[in-house]
Amino acid sequence: MGSTLKNLDWADGQANPSGIKPIGYAVFKRDIVTFPKIDKDTVVYKEDFVLREGVKWITVYSTQGKGKLTWEPTGETDCQGILNKATLSYPDLRDNAKITAASTINSNLIYVIPHYVAGGGVRYAVIGSEDFNASTSMKGDTGDSFGSAKGMTIEVEAPDFYPLPNYEGLLETSDGTLNCATGVFTPTESSPTLPEEGTGE
């Protein structure tokens, strides 16, 4: 763990959006073959997570304005560390939500969640690490009246040596690959469309 203090300067008039993007990424910790090493000077994972063959990151939609990331000190005197937290809000109780919730019981997951930073940029925070497990709680709610909020609240907590370490590697999903260093998403190439039978087109 580093012990370097940095200047906390601020440029007047710059854009400074709050919150997280309306999507997060998750994978079972048991499906990670190799964890990237963190750069302790920048608190950034610059290498890729290497997953078991055939495994991809799942995407989790989160209603804009309902999710956030936080951190706080945790532990007793001389034994303190960081507790990173994430909250996501999925607005429905469809079968996939229930299956996912059941699958997370007594399971360890790693999350990557994009959040906004000053200047209008986006950074990708990792919740969970090779050293410490993350706890996941998924709670469902039908809502109680027309127009009331419903769905699933996802709460994640993970102890760490660092607050919200950033990730700059690749995330491969079922729809394509996200480069977290550039924010560029490359869709998976789809199979060529075959002509309808008898049309010859």
C-alpha positions in Angstrom: 0.0 0.0 0.0 1.4 3.4 -1.0 2.0 6.2 1.5 2.2 9.1 -0.9 0.1 12.3 -0.5 -1.1 14.0 -3.7 -2.1 17.6 -4.3 -5.9 17.8 -4.5 -6.1 20.7 -7.0 -9.3 21.9 -8.7 -9.8 23.8 -12.0 -12.6 26.4 -11.7 -15.5 26.1 -14.1 -14.9 22.5 -15.2 -17.7 20.0 -15.8 -18.2 17.6 -12.9 -21.0 15.1 -13.5 -22.1 12.8 -10.7 -23.3 9.2 -10.5 -22.6 6.0 -12.4 -23.5 5.0 -16.0 -26.7 3.0 -16.3 -24.8 -0.3 -16.7 -22.5 -2.5 -14.7 -20.5 -5.7 -15.4 -20.1 -8.8 -13.2 -18.5 -12.3 -13.2 -18.2 -15.1 -10.7 -14.8 -14.9 -9.0 -14.4 -18.6 -9.5 -14.4 -18.0 -13.3 -11.3 -15.7 -13.1 -8.2 -17.6 -14.0 -5.8 -14.7 -13.6 -6.3 -11.4 -11.8 -4.6 -8.3 -13.2 -1.9 -6.7 -11.0 -2.7 -3.2 -9.6 -0.3 -0.3 -10.2 0.0 1.0 -6.6 1.1 4.5 -7.7 -2.0 5.1 -9.8 -4.4 2.6 -8.2 -5.2 1.2 -11.6 -5.5 -2.4 -13.0 -3.9 -2.0 -16.4 -3.9 -5.7 -17.5 -6.9 -7.8 -18.4 -8.9 -10.2 -16.2 -8.3 -13.7 -17.8 -11.5 -15.7 -17.6 -12.1 -19.4 -18.0 -12.7 -20.4 -21.6 -16.2 -19.6 -22.8 -17.0 -17.3 -19.8 -18.0 -13.7 -20.5 -18.9 -10.8 -18.2 -22.7 -10.3 -17.7 -24.2 -6.8 -18.1 -26.5 -5.4 -15.4 -28.7 -2.4 -16.3 -29.2 0.1 -13.5 -31.8 2.9 -13.6 -30.1 6.3 -14.0 -30.0 8.2 -10.8 -30.6 5.1 -8.6 -27.1 3.6 -8.4 -23.9 4.8 -6.9 -20.4 3.9 -5.6 -19.1 4.8 -2.2 -16.2 3.9 0.0 -15.3 4.3 3.7 -12.7 3.3 6.2 -13.4 0.0 8.0 -11.7 -1.9 10.9 -10.3 -1.2 14.3 -7.4 1.0 15.2 -4.1 0.0 13.5 -6.0 -2.6 11.4 -8.0 -0.4 9.1 -8.7 -0.8 5.4 -11.2 0.4 2.8 -14.7 -0.9 2.3 -15.9 -0.3 -1.3 -19.6 -0.3 -1.9 -21.9 -0.3 -5.0 -25.6 0.0 -5.4 -27.4 -0.8 -8.6 -31.2 -0.7 -9.3 -32.7 -3.1 -11.9 -36.3 -2.0 -12.6 -38.1 -5.3 -13.1 -38.6 -8.8 -11.5 -38.4 -10.8 -14.7 -37.2 -14.4 -14.6 -33.6 -13.5 -15.4 -33.5 -11.2 -12.4 -34.7 -14.0 -10.1 -32.3 -16.6 -11.5 -29.4 -14.2 -11.1 -30.4 -13.3 -7.6 -30.6 -17.0 -6.6 -27.2 -17.7 -8.2 -25.4 -15.0 -6.2 -26.4 -16.6 -2.8 -23.2 -17.7 -1.1 -21.2 -16.9 -4.2 -18.4 -14.4 -4.7 -18.5 -12.0 -7.7 -16.3 -9.3 -9.1 -17.9 -6.1 -10.4 -16.7 -3.4 -12.8 -18.9 -0.3 -12.7 -18.3 2.9 -14.8 -18.7 6.2 -13.1 -18.3 9.8 -14.2 -15.4 12.0 -13.2 -14.5 15.7 -13.4 -14.0 16.9 -17.0 -16.8 14.6 -18.3 -14.7 11.4 -18.4 -15.6 7.9 -17.3 -13.6 5.6 -15.1 -14.3 1.9 -14.5 -14.2 1.0 -10.8 -13.5 -2.6 -9.6 -15.5 -3.9 -6.6 -13.9 -7.0 -5.2 -10.3 -8.2 -5.5 -8.1 -11.3 -5.6 -7.4 -10.8 -1.9 -10.9 -10.1 -0.6 -14.3 -11.4 -1.4 -17.3 -9.2 -2.2 -20.7 -9.8 -0.6 -23.7 -9.4 -2.9 -27.3 -8.7 -1.7 -30.1 -8.7 -4.3 -33.5 -7.6 -2.9 -36.7 -7.7 -4.9 -39.7 -5.4 -4.6 -43.0 -5.3 -6.6 -43.8 -1.7 -5.8 -47.1 -0.8 -4.0 -49.0 1.5 -6.4 -49.2 2.5 -10.1 -46.0 4.3 -11.0 -44.1 3.3 -7.8 -40.5 2.1 -8.1 -40.2 -1.7 -8.4 -37.5 -4.3 -9.3 -34.3 -5.4 -7.7 -31.8 -3.5 -5.6 -28.3 -4.9 -5.8 -26.0 -4.0 -3.0 -22.3 -5.0 -3.0 -19.6 -4.6 -0.4 -15.9 -5.5 -0.6 -13.0 -4.8 1.6 -9.9 -3.6 -0.2 -6.5 -1.9 0.2 -7.6 0.9 -2.1 -10.7 3.0 -2.6 -12.5 2.2 -5.9 -9.5 1.0 -7.9 -9.8 1.7 -11.6 -9.7 -0.9 -14.5 -8.2 -0.2 -17.9 -8.3 -3.7 -19.4 -10.9 -5.4 -21.6 -14.3 -6.7 -20.7 -15.7 -9.3 -23.1 -19.5 -9.6 -23.0 -22.0 -11.6 -25.1 -22.5 -8.5 -27.3 -18.9 -7.4 -27.8 -15.8 -6.2 -26.1 -15.4 -3.0 -24.0 -11.9 -1.4 -23.8 -12.0 0.3 -20.4 -9.0 2.4 -21.1 -10.6 4.1 -24.0 -14.3 3.5 -23.4 -14.7 2.1 -26.9 -17.1 -0.8 -27.3 -16.6 -3.2 -30.2 -19.7 -5.2 -31.1 -19.4 -8.9 -31.8 -19.4 -9.5 -35.5 -22.8 -11.0 -36.4 -23.3 -13.8 -38.9 -24.1 -12.7 -42.4 -27.8 -12.5 -43.1 -29.0 -15.3 -45.4 -31.6 -14.6 -48.1 -35.1 -15.7 -47.6 -35.9 -19.0 -49.2 -37.1 -18.5 -52.8 -36.3 -14.8 -53.0 -32.8 -15.2 -54.4 -31.9 -11.9 -52.8 
